[in-house]
């Protein structure tokens, strides 16, 4: 299956017309948008592991995205192929991150990142929708791939749930969006993995989003995820909470996010460990230049590691953890946007992160200062993102939850402008 | 209140500040503190400690005056070493060590009953067992490394036992690579060429340990409890064709390890002790009880009693069958010695749990412990040999302790 997915993903990428003249192709009531992107980046971490500095280069977040809709999105398809399984098999240096068998390196996503069909009906400002497919669970905040920074926040597995077989119902009024979803609890175990059919619909989540003023969004969500880290079941269950405030100005030149997330592990009805994250990030654009700042404080479970110190057993061999560490990370970013062709954009960037880590349990089988060689880590990255065709948009919402009107992306907020404001902003205005 | 926040007159700043404050309040909640276990039983005497500080210590196996300890996980160095100790004196003396190539952690270790072989389980991929010759017990020599596609995810434990005269290793295999946990049995008649004679998927979701005695195999199957198999001791079963006789799901599941107690004083073979390995944080927290299962009928085993140490969790056992004392490694609770003589299913109502099991702690059956106070310990394994209790402590190395004293009567 993995080989077929890999071959299919490559074939699809090759078919994207490099000289595409526009982002939207219209056939009668149908509209199709296609886009592709990739980021080349070099990262140096000091220390990365066992007192050693590492410098590595990657092609990260290589994706092909498609949005197809009929009758102003009454019927819509959202798809994304992700090639990280090919380009990022060893994982990307990202101090503190963990999940899906990787630690201190971000794991590659699955080839079929998202494929969701949604049906919606609108009644003025109100509407109903139903979405079905593989994609994002109605929980938490936007996927980090659709936010300002190249390096992921390490709370990714606390604050988002993705790459699941999902069924999502949504109800929208002028100021409130309610979503509820069923999905499979098991996380992917490799880029070619598909949701475990025996686990379909064993987990659920709900999200309430308030839109109290045009440039603001407040969300709160809750999820019960059954045995996410053991695909056959029987592992610890996760009860997850998330709350956030998101602001973006009308000109799409400034953005801010304040987020709180917590995952509490349960074995049966017994509460075991809780992992909490607080994150604040902001981004602003000044002409072609943009800058961003992010602060994050996140608790991480520390697990036994394999001979490759950046990997952990998948699944774990019992219900215990080696320790729990608290990561405080301050990240700054500078970038510039260029458009050498109408549908092609280029964004060189630099990111610098200062990281402090400390154990929260004592004694612990994981002493960060001992393991890394220091309790303070520096990370610097240089790279450039190339995007073709449709710009990367906000990810994680479907149907009426994704936009205030038919055919519109999320109400008043269009993340396509986060990285390349020019063509993306023009398209957003056209759609409105 | 939320409605007030949304009124037109309320500024964006006020709305945001109110929500930020609410988030901060919610965020301040944290885990409940864990109370260290306490006890009133006598303390076991410490004779000496063999310190290990560069690695975490795993299991212990003692034969004669030689002790072998494995190492686990990743500290200053990876858990790929077997330490060899001379325990003739009070203080275990490190005499040598083995490094197992390609292993990220070592778990179980055991010698064969005739003392000729040392078998070490390795995790993770490539999971294997290392088989050493003990012609010189202080200088084990590698005979072979046994690995197959089935053992590749990792061998969690390797129980080495003889069945009808033939030596076998019972390998508990980790789930991994999309494959579920399983049991693999290999014939060690020719230790240079182990031969797989049986395998089956087992455990939900783990199989961590088994117990073999008198042609009976007892598997600890986590949330499926324990299953009793005939492998040549009770009828038509054999090692290559085990026949299930009975199963019981111990309260709470998480069945991790087993000891079938043969009471040398009475000849009774009534009780199986099951260790429950609940969630923990290595070094500081653990959970899980000792469950007592009456196996008078293999077809209908039933749990009749338990022992709980609040704030700690049990791991591996060693039983003094001649005196009726169970020694339990208890992670952050150190070592506990429990009097297991007599009828464990009989107690008055005040000492029963609501589900009818006898609470061995309440009935005063804990007769010794190590330790309370002082620097923390986290005890993985325990073994009684020659009137001394050896404890492997993940944080500190190996300890040599006195055995417990039985109360009069």
Interface residues (C-beta under 8 A of the other chain):
Chain A: X175 X189 X210 X212 X213 X216 X218 X230 X231 X232 X233 X234 X235 X236 X243 X245 X247 X258 X260 X262 X265 X267 X268 X270 X272 X273 X274 X276 X278 X304 X305 X306 X307 X309 X313 X314 X315 X317 X318 X319 X320 X321 X322 X323 X324 X361 X362 X363 X364 X365 X366 X367 X370 X371
Chain B: X2 X5 X6 X12 X15 X16 X19 X20 X22 X23 X26 X27 X29 X30 X31 X56 X72 X73 X74 X75 X76 X78 X102 X103 X104 X105 X123 X124 X125 X154 X156 X174 X175 X176 X178 X180 X204 X205 X206 X208 X222 X223 X252 X254 X256 X277 X278 X279 X280 X281 X282 X283 X284 X285 X286 X287 X376 X378 X394 X395
